[in-house]
Amino acid sequence: MKRIKRFGGLLKEDLKNKLWLVLITWYAFGMFCFLFATKATIPAGEVRSLYVGAGNTSFFAAMLVLGFLMGITAFPYLYSGKKADLYFSLPFSRNQMFLAGCINDFLIFSFPMVICRLIFFKLSVSMGYCKYEEAVLPVWIGCGVMVLGWLFIRSLSMLSALLTHNTGYTLGVFILFLLGPDLGFRLTEKMMKICIPTFYRSEMLERLSGFFSPMALLKNAAGVDEYADGALWSLHDHLPYIFFLGASVLLLLVLNCLVFWKRPVERGRRMFSFRFAECFVRYACVLLAVLWIVSSLQIFTWGNFSAGLAVFSILWGVPLVHGLLNVLLSFNMKRFFSGKWHLLAEYLLMFAVTGIFVFGGKKEGAFPAKEETESLAVALNALGSGDEQEEVLSHMDLTGEELSFAWDFIEAYCLNAESLSGPEAESFDLLIKCRLKDGREKYYRYEIPQLFADAFGDIFKGEGFKEGTYAALRLDSLKYYEIRWSNGMETYTLDLSREERQKLWEIYKEDFMGLTFSDIRKQTPIGSFTFCETRRHEEVTGYIYPGFTGVLKTLSEYGIDGGKTIKDYPVNKIVIDKYLVTEGLLYDVRYLKWKKEITDEETIAGLTAGLCPKDFCGDYLLNNRDVSMEITLYYQDSLGKTVNSIPCMADRETDIR
């Protein structure tokens, strides 16, 4: 009983030193509740804030800030030799003092946080934003995830404070712990792109980054980047990250306890409590800084790996970073050239790491054999009318005959690219995702000369390729959709029943499946359908081409002239800005060469046949649209009463002077 009372006294004494943290915590969460309560309702579409789930961005930011503050102030007496001597002379072991600090911080953070989240939940239910039975579990899981995340940040911050003797160094080491791994993964990806010409992305690298980058781990565990209702937050999707976060917290708590137990009271002349901590910071900073120098010089010169440039970067980069670290760690300019053995070890480290990238990259960049491949996904960047390339790769799955066509194209125009010749300045990027029979996924990037683009037609004609590339073809039931038609000049929402919408989509899909790659290269869309999901307000666009006879016939039955184009409207004026594009060091530079305003009816009539709304020119790399001109067209609508304007693009063959 005496021990319990004595430990209670220790808790009370520790809490007296942290009253300011109590006030800050209650004030922060109290303001959250106040601001949320002032809302009469939650605005439509404001779902990312995840009021009842684990991914609330406001709580996430509070978790980071409070975790950092409570970590560096967990044992404030360690920064003063006299106070440390006084506290360590008390009849308590260091383990008891460590436990008392952890218990108080846990109560200071978790108690107001849980109360605030429950108030948020009650308000959300009263606003009709969520149902009690659907959201009560995400609320409690959200509380648990926030506590785990706070413990993780507090442990990193505490470890930074225990390893250093200076507030500035504590902040620097904390930033290194928090952001260093993410920077390391980014530099690794950059070096792989340099050393492997065909590298696009690595599934294994992304998976490791999701677990071992602290910020990525916290976001993945909480679901901060999800655009979803908090009540629909899925524990199953985040469970691996939560388990890993929990294991990391336990490991850090044990490590902090050991460091606190071993930490010397006397400060000494060094800024670090332990020699190994200084060595860790030194070599981690050298590795990150010199890798950044090597990769940056490679990118700003040839773009691909150059052994000579890499050696040159290491030879001057290592001593430069080494000297700067010597000055920062000693506050003495005279020690810039000290630490020769460290310098030698840093040279060996950098040459070894660079060698791993160079020689390991050759194996990583090898394309798998056909018999190892289960399926393929290919995305051509020139197909701007399709989905984003990442979406294409995730939705496409080419097998059977389509896999054979894709494999033949890759073998002829990618793997044997050295034997091909074509205009170097005009090429397309081809992204490839290989799903291997052993369950792995590998990604590649190849450049395809425009001269050989027609050979892509066998891949394009496949149903799997089109459904993977165009989201409008992947729709199923249009029960909760509405359809808008547009030709770039006018837009109408079609008043159709569910059966009529479904039938129109089936006709559109049938027409699109007959579209060839040659059509894509020679034609520009004359219209579009926008399929709008009325519940989640999501939109999918599908383009209409001149050869879509079924679609055009159906539109005519609804009283819409789907073949009506720019030349069929009364055009009042055309404004043309001609630009001269020159290649710069970092990016292309555009200069206005001349500007012209055309109002002559005869000239306008001659130009409109070669113009197309810019929104329909996503495939301009394939159908030869002129990107050096910005054209604005002013026209009257079908009633002839309103003057509108749209941006347009012209064919390169169109004579505009």
N, C-alpha and C positions, 0 to 999 in steps of 0.2 A: 504493500500500500504506500509506503514511504517513497519507493522508487517512482510510482505512478504520480504522486503529488509533486515530487521533484521534477519529473518530466513535464507535468502540467505547468509548473513555474517556468521552465525553459520555453515552452510554447508561448506563454504569455509575454515573456521578455522579448522573444523574437518578433512577436506580433506588434509590440510597441514601436519597433524600428520600421515597421511596414505599414503604418497607418495611412501614409500618403498613397500607397498602392491601393489600399482599400477604397479610399475616396475616388481615385482615378477610375478604378474598375466599375464601381457603382455609378459614377457619373456617366461613363461611356455607355454602359448598357441601359441606364435610365434614359439617356437621350435617344437611343435607338427606339425604345418603347414609346417615348413621347412623340417622336416624328412619325412613327408608324400609326399611332392612334389618331393623329390629326387627319389622316386620309379617310375620306368618306367611303371610298371604294378603291380597289386596286385597278389601275388603268389597264385597258385592254391591250394585250400584247406584252405587258410587263411581266414576263414569266421567268426571265433569266435570274432574277434575284432570289428565286427559290425560297420563299418566306418560311415554309415549314420543313424543307429538306435540309440536308447537310451542307449544300453548296451555297448558302446565303453569302454573298460577297461582303456584306458589311461585317458579319460575324467572323468571316475568314480574315479580313484585315485586322479586326480587333484581336483575334487569336495571335496573329503574327507580332503585332506591336506589344501586347501585354506579355506574350511569351518571352520576347527579347528583354523587356524591362525587368521582369521577375527573375530572369536567368542571371543577368549581370549584377542584380542587387540582392541575390539570394543570401550572400554572406558578405555584407558591406564592411565588416571589421577586418577582412583580409587585406584591404588596401592601406591599413594603418598598422605599423608594427606594434605600437603600444596597445591598441585595441585588440589585436590578435593575441598578444601575450596575455591580456586580461581575460579574454574569453576562453582561451585554451587552458588557463589556470583554474577554471571552474571545475567542479567535481562531475564533469560529464565527458564521456568519450566523444571522439570526433564523429563516430557513427551516429550517436544520439543527436548531436548538433546538426548533422546532415539531415537526419530524419525529421527533426523539428522544422527545419526550413522548408522541406518538401511538403509536409503536411499543411503548414500555414499557407503556402503559395497555392496549393491545390484548392483549399477552401476559399481563399480570396477570389480565385478565378471562377471555379465551377459553380459556386452557389448563386451569384448574380446572373451568370450566363444561363443556367437552367431556368431560373425564374423568368428572365427576359424572353427566352425562346417559348416558354409556356404561354406567356402573355401574347406573343406574336401569334401563336397557334389559336388561342381563343379569339383574337381579333379576326384572323383569317376565316375561321368558321362562321363568325357573326356576319362577315361581309359576303358570305356565300362563295368564297374563293376555293374552299375545299370542304370535304365532308369529314366528320370526326372519325368514322370507322376506317376511312381510307388513309388518313394522314397521321394518326396517332403513333403508329410504328415509326415512320420516317422522322417524326419529331424527336423521339427518344434515341433513335440511332444517330440523328444529327447531333444531339448533345454528346453522345459517346465519341463520335468522330472528332468533334471540336476539342474535347478534353484530350484525346490522344494527340491531336495536332499541336495543341498548346504544350503538352508535355515534351513533344519532340523538339519544338522550337526553344523551349526553356532549357532543355538539356544541352542543345548545341550552344546556346548563349552562355550557360553556366560553365560548360567545358572551356569555352573561349576565355572566360574570366579566370578560371582556375589555372589556366596555362600561361597567363600573362600577368604583368605587374603594372600595366598602364592602360588607361581607358581607351586611348587611341589604338593601341595594339589589340585590345579586346575586340573593338569594333572591326578592325581589319581581319582578325582571325575568324570572327563570326561570318563576315562576308565571304571569306574563303571557304568556310564549311558549307554555307548556304548556297552560294552561286558557283563555286569552283567546279564541282562535278558536272553541272550543266554546261559550263564553258568548255570543260574537257571533252564532253560528248560532241559538242558543236565543232570543236577543232578537229576531233577525230573524223567526223563526217566530211569536213572540209578537206582534210588531208587525203581521205579516200577518194574524193572527187578529183583531186589533183593527180594522185598516183594511179587511179583506175579510170581511163577515159570513158568506159561504158557504165560507170557507177551512177546510179540514180538515188537509191535509198536502201537501207539495210533494216530488215524487220528485227533482227537480233539486236542491233544497236538501239533502235527505238524502244524495244522492250526493256533493255537494260537501263536506258535513260529514264523510262517511266518509273522504275523502282529505285534507282540509285541517285537520281537527281532530287535533292530534298524538296524543292518547290514543285517539281513535277509529281513527286510522290504525294505531297499534301493535296494538290489539285485533283489528282486521280482518286484519292481516297474520299475526298469530299464531293467530287463532281462539280467543281466550280465552273468549268467550261461547258457544261451541258445546257442546252436550250430546251428545258423541259419543266413541266409543273413539278414542284417539290413533292407533291403527294404521290407522284408516279416514280419517285426516286427508287432505283432498283438496287437492293443490297447485293444481289448476286453479281452484278457487273463490277462492283467496287470491293467485293470481299477479299480478293487476293492482295490488293493494295492496303486494305485495313489490317489484315494479318501481318503483312510485312512492316507496316508502320508500328504496330504493337510490338513486334519483335525488336525493331530498331529502338523503340523507347526503353524497353527492358535492358538492352545492351548498353545504351547510353547512360542509364541510371546506375548500372553496375560500374561502368567506366568512371563516371563522375565521383562515385563513392570512393573508388580506389585512389583517384587523383587527389580528392579532398583529404583522404587519410594520409597520403604520402607527401602532400605539398609542404615545402619548408616554410616556416614562419618568416625567417629572415629573407629580405628581398634580394640582397646581393647586388652585384653590378650589372647583371643581365636583365633584359626586359622579359624574359621567359622564365617560368618556374622550373622547367626541366630542359635539359640539353636536347633531348629527342624532339621536343616541340619546336625548337628553333630549327633543327635540321629538317623536320617535316615541312614547315612553312617555307624554308629556303628552297628545297628541291621541288615542291609543288609549284611555287611561283616561277622558278626557272623553267620548268617543263611547260607550263601554260604560256608564259610570255614568249619563249623562243619558238614554240610551235606556232604561235600567232605570227611571229616575224617570218618564219619560213613559209607558211601558207600564204601570207599576204603578198610577199615578194613574188611568189610563183604566179599568183592570180594577176597581179598588176604588170607582169612581163609577158611570158609566153602562154600562161593559162594552164599548160600541162606541166608535168613534173620534169625538172631539169636537175640532174645530179650536181652539176657544177654550181648552180645557183643555191641549191640546198646546202652544200658544203660551205659556200661563202657566207650564207646567212647564219649558220651555226658558229663559224669561226669568229665573226664579230658580234653576233647576238648574245652568245653565252657570256663573254667577259663584260659586256655592257650591262646586262641584267645582274650578273654577279656583283659588279661594283656598286650598282644602285642599291642592291639588297644589303651589302656591307654597310653602306652609309645609313640606311634606314634602321638597321638592327643595332648600330652602335652610336648613332648621332655623332659621327666623327668622319669628316671628309678625308682624313689621312689614311683611313682604313679601306679606301676604295680598292686598292690593289692587294689587299691582304687575303688570306685563306686560299693558298695555292693548291692545297690538297682538295679542298672543296671544288675549286675550279676544274681540276682534272676529273673529278667524279662527275661534275655537271657535263663536261664534254663527252665523257663515255656514255652518260645517260641519254643525251640528245642524239648521238650517233646511233645508239642501239635502238631508240624509239623510231627514228627516221628510217633505219634499215628494216624494221618490222613493217612499217607502212609500205615501203618500196617492194620488198620481196614477198610479203604476205598479200599485197594487192594483186599480184599476178594470179595467184590461186583464186582469190575472191572474185576476180573479174572474168574468170573462165565461164563460158556459157554451158549450161548442162546439156547432156546428150538427150536425144529424142526419146530413147527408151526410159529415161529417168523422169520424163515430164508427164504429169497427169493432165494438165490443161494450161492454156495460155490466156492472157489478156493483153491487148495491144491498144495504145492510144496515140493517135497522130495529132500533133499539136496544131497542124494547119486546119483541122476540122473545128473551126471556131464555133460552128452552129451546134456542136454537141455539148455534153456536160464538161465540167472541169475534169482535168486529166485524172486526178485522184478518184473522183467519182466513177469515171469510166473503168479504171483498173479494179475497183472494188465490186462493180456490178457485172463485169464481163467474165465469161467462163467458156472459152472455145474448146470444144472437144470434137472427136470424130473427123469428118471431112473438113470442117472449118479449122481444126487444129493442124491438119496436113497442109492446107493452103497457107496458113500463117507461118508454119515451120519452113515451108519451101521459100517463102518470101524472105524470112530472116536469114536463112542459109545463103541465099543468093545475093542479097543486098546489104546485109549487116555483117555476117561472119566473114564474108569474102570481100569486104569493102575495099581492100587495097587494090584489087584488080579492076575496080570501077573508076570511071572518070566522069566528071560532071562539073557544072559551074559551082565553084566552091562557095561563092557568096549566096547562092540560092539553094537552100537545103531545108529539110523539115526534121524536127525531132520526133523519133519514134520511141515511145516508152513501152517497156515489156514487163509483164509480171508473170513469172513461171511458178506454177504450183506443182511441186515435185511429189513423187509417189511416197516419199518418206515423211510428208507432212510439212516440209519447209516451203517458204515462199522467197523467191529471189527476184530482184528488180534490176533492169538494165535500161540504158539510154543509148540510142544510136542516131547518127545523122544520115538522112536519106537525101541524096541529090535530087533536085526537082526533076531532072531528066528522067528519073526512073519512077516517078510518082504513079504513072499509069499502071504499073505492075501491081499496085495496091488494090486494084479493082476486084480481084478474086476474094480478098479478105472482106472488102466492104459489102459485097452482095449477100453475105451470110446473115441469117436471122439473129444469131447470137451476137455478132458484132454490132448490128444496128440497135438491138435492144440494150446492149451494154453502153452504147455511145449516146443514145437519145432517150432521155427520161420519159418523154411523152409516149414512147412505145412500151414502157414498162407498167403503165397504168392498168388497173384491172377493172374494178367496179367504179362507175362514175355516179354512184348514188348521192354522194355529198359534194358534187362538183357543179360548177357553172362554166360555160364555155364562152369566151370572148373571141370574136374574129377581128382581124385588122389587116389592112393592106399598107400600113405605114402612113396613110393619109387620113383614114377614117377608122373608127372602132365601134363595133356593136356587140352588145351582150345578147346572145341568142336565147330566145324564150322557148326552151325545149323541155319536154318531159324526160323522166329518167331513161325510158326506153329509147327516145330519140337521141339523147346524148350518147348512150352506149352504142347505138347504131352508127352515129357519125364518127365516133372514135374508131370503131372497127373498120369503117370505110377508109378513114385516114391512114390507119395502120396498114391496110392492104395496099393502098397506093404507095406508101413509103417503102414497103418491102420490094416494090418493083423499081425503085430508084437505083440507078447505077452510079458508080464513082465518076464515070464520064459526065453524067448529068450534073453532078455536084461541081465539077470543074468548069463546065460550060455555062451553067445556068445560075441565076440568083433567085432566091425565093420571091414570089409575088404576093405573099401574105403569110399570116401566122394564126394559129389557134393558141389561146392561153387557157389552160385548164386550171381553174381556181378551186382549191379545196376550201369549202365554206366554214369548216369547223376550226382548222388550225391556220387558216389564211395563208396557205402555201400555194405557190404557182409553178406551173410547168409549161414551157413554151414548145410548140411544135411548128416547124416551118412548112409552108405550102409551096410546091414547085409547079411550074407551068404544065407538066405532064400528069398532074393529079386529076384525071378526068372524073373519077368517082366523087371526089370532094367538091370540085367545081360544079358538077351536076346537082349535088345535094344542096349546095349553097344557093343555086339558082332557084331551087324549089322553095327555099325560104325567103326569096325576094332579094338576094344579095348577088351582085355581079362580082364574083371572086376573081375574074380576070382583069379587072380594072386596075390600071397602073398609072404612073405619074403622067404619061403623055395624054391620058384621058381627062385630066383636070385642067381648069383654067389657071394657068400659071402667070402671076403678075410680075415676078422679078426673080432673078438668080444672082446671088452674090458669091464670088469665087475668090478665095485666098490661096495664092500659089506660094509654096514654101520651098526653100532650098535646104536640103538635109545634108549635113557634113558630119563625118565621124569624129567624135571627140575622144579624149583619153578615157573618161569614165562612161560617157553616154553620148548618143547622137545629139547634135545641136541643130535646131530649126531656125531659119531666117526667113522672114517674109520677103519674097522676091517681087511680087506684084499683087495688086488687088483690083478686081474688076466687078462692076455692077451692070447686069444685062437686063434691059427692059424691052428690047425690040422683039416683037411677036415672032417674026420669021426666025431670028436667031434662037429664041427660046424653043420653038418647035423643033429645030434641028438638034438641040442639046438634050431635050427631055427623054428621047429614045434611049440614050446611053446612060441615064441616071437611075439610081436605085436608092431607096431609103437606107441610111447608114445602119440602122438596126438590123437589116436583113443581110448585111455584108460580113457576117462572121467568118465566112470562108474566103475572104479576099486574097489570101495567099495562094489559093488554088484557082480562083476565077479571074485573076489578073486585074484587080481593082487598083486604081491609082491612089496611093496613100499620101502623096505630096500635096494634095489639094483638099481644102476644106470648103465644101459647097453648101450654101444655105438656100433653100428653095421656098419661095413665098407663093401660096396658092389659095384658091377658094374651094370650100367644101361643096358637096353635091347640091346644096340649096343656093350656092352662089352668094351667100350673105356674110360669111365669116372668112377673114384672111388668116391663115395659119402659116407656120414655117416649120420645116424639118431639115435636119442635116442629111446630106446625100453624099454618095461616092460615085465616081465615073469610071468607065473602062479606060484602060491605058490608050486604047485606040481612038477614043473620042477626041476630036480636034477642038481643043479649047485654047484660044490664043488671046 
